[in-house]
């Protein structure tokens, strides 16, 4: 409660300061001569605007650089953890986190791509329990991130899975791989699968393949 109260008080103070600055600005503006007002409108405002645009551009560049650097650090940390992990479940957990942290791109994962591919492929084939369909689905969609066409037959097989989540994830993976050999299977799923998500994912995959 005290934290919320302090936060509310801080917001009120900030609003009060802002209102005070606006009132002060209006008061000062009304007391300027017409010549000074014209000068401000014609000269000062454009200069300030250009300055703000440049400052905003620099801010965005710095933020993007900082974000990329943080992403590389997180990726390096997760790769090290992945290589050190021995338990299959732990490696899989780290692998999912690694793909997500890398924004579902293969760039930067070259050193562990074969290990990730084998892990996801094994998971997709062996996580057969009814309650493991979500893990199978995640493995299928993440396989598509790795730019490895050798997993296409496995994803085509996953398009026949009993669970719609796995089928939709397989379609997503095939779309990411732009697997032209999957067009027929994806077209069939888009037109006939009973699940709306599977149909939508299949359509999206076909659009990416084109």
Number of C-alpha atoms within 10 A of each C-alpha: 6 7 8 9 10 11 12 12 12 12 12 12 12 12 12 12 12 12 12 12 12 12 12 11 11 11 11 10 13 10 10 11 10 11 9 12 15 12 12 13 11 11 11 12 12 12 12 11 11 11 12 12 12 12 12 12 12 12 12 12 12 12 12 12 12 12 12 13 12 12 15 15 12 16 20 15 12 18 19 13 16 21 12 10 14 10 8 11 11 12 19 19 12 19 24 17 16 22 20 13 15 17 12 16 16 15 12 13 17 11 9 14 18 13 15 24 22 13 17 25 19 13 21 24 14 11 16 12 8 9 9 14 20 16 19 29 28 19 29 32 25 25 32 28 22 23 17 14 13 9 20 22 13 15 27 21 13 22 26 14 17 11 16 21 20 27 32 27 28 36 34 29 29 34 27 22 23 21 19 16 13 22 20 11 15 28 16 12 24 23 13 12 17 11 15 14 16 26 23 18 23 31 21 17 28 23 12 16 17 10
